[in-house]
Amino acid sequence: MSNSLLSRAHHFDEPELAHLIEEFSDRLRRDAVLRPALDRLVGNHWAAAEGAAIALLSASLLNVRLPQIDIEAVHRASKYLSLDQLGRLKDMFIESAMVCLPLESAAQVAEIAFELEGQLAAIVSASGVQRQKLTLALRQSLASGALLNGL
């Protein structure tokens, strides 16, 4: 069976995704710009945050189950992170993917990072009821697998 160069099918396994999140987490912990905001978001619960990230990626990329999304975590992220910080997070995630994954898989993860950054940036830029609506829409998109599986 031959693979088309245009095929969107990329193969991930849980150890690769765990390695990606471990690399990303290590980079975040060393980043002086992001660390203060992440300390407010994650506190000393890095293992739980890493586990949640692995679960989200596994559910979305491996189609093993629907992702479980903590709406409060989405709200806190939109409250504590600036647009510049979101861009920095995206860049660090993509750099981590480039180190940990084959190029085609890293490209798919990069698409996810851009899409997620865009939606979070819209939430950060909004206020009041519009912010609440966008937060709920992102949660629903993530929880249904539509954001990540649609790429």
N, C-alpha and C positions, 0 to 999 in steps of 0.2 A: 504494500500500500504506500503510495507516495503522498507527501505533504505538500500542499500548495504554499507558495511564498506569501500568498494573500490570506492564508488561513488565520483566524483569530484564536485558534485553540492553542493554549499554552499549558504546559503541565507544571503544576506546583505540587510539592508535598509538604506536610507539616514541618518536618525538620528544616527545610529551606525557609519557610515562613518564620519559624522560630528564630533561625539565624538572622534573618532580616530584622526582626524586631529587636533582637539582642544588640545588633550593630547600631540600629537607630537609637535605642535607649542609651547605649554607651556614649554616642555623639551628643545626645541631649544633655546628659549629666555633666559633660565637660564644657558645654556652651555657656559662657558668662552672660550673654545677652538673654537667652531664653530661660536660663535656670531659675531666676526669681519668679517668673510667671508660672513655671512648671512646679516649683515648690508649693505655690498656692493651689494649683490644680491637683497635683499628685501627692504632695506631702511626703510622707515616708512610706507610701504604698506603691512603690515602683513595681514590685512583683505582680501586684493585682492589676496595675495599668498595663504591664506587658502581657499578662494573661488575657486581658480583655482585647488588646490589639491583635494578638494571635488568634483569638476566637473569632473576631470580626473578619480578619483576612481569610481564615480557614473556612468559615461559613460562606463567605462571598466567593472566594476563588475556587474552593474545592466543592462547593455546592453540597456540603454535608448536612447543613441545617440552616434555618433562618437566623441571622444575627440577632443577638440580644443587645438593645441599645438603651443606655441609661440617659434619659432626657435631661436629668440634672447635670450630668457630665457635659453634655452638649451646651447647656445653658452656661455653666461655669466657664467652659472654654471660650464662648463668645464674650463673656464678661471680662476675662483676664487677659486675653490675647489681642494684640493690635494687628492691623493689616500687615505691617512689616514683619511681625513675629510669625504670622501665618505663612507668609512667603518664605521665611527662613526655615520653618518647620517642613514645608513642602520640599524645599531644596535639599535639606538634610535627609529627608526620607528617600528622595530620588537618588542622592549620592550613596546612601546605604544599599539601595536596591542594585545599583550599578556594581557595587563591591560583592554582593552576596548572590546575585541571580544571573543566569544567562541573559544575554542582551535582549532577546525577544520578550522574556518574562519581565525583565526590568522595565522595558518600554510599556508593557501593559500596566505595571504597578505605577509608572509615572503618569499615565493617563488618569488613573484613579486619584493620585495625589493632586493633579490639576483640578479635577472635577470637585473633589472634596474641599480644596482650598477655595474655589470659586463660591461654593455654597456657604461655607463658613464666613467668607469675606462679606457676602451679602447680609448675613445675620449680624456681623459686627458693625456694619455700616448702617443698619436699620435701628429703629427705636420703637418703643411702645408695642402696640398691637401688631404692627408689621414684623417686628423682631420675633414675637411669639409665634406668628403664623409661619414664618420662615424656619424657625427652630422645629416646630411640629412637622413641617413638610420634610425637612432633612431627616428627622427621626423616622418618619414613615418610609421615606425612600431607602434609608439604610436598613431598617428592620425588614422591609419586604425583599431586600436584595436587589432592588431595581437600580440603584446608583452603581453598584459595583458589577453586577452581572450584565448590565446593559452595555458595557464597554466592549 
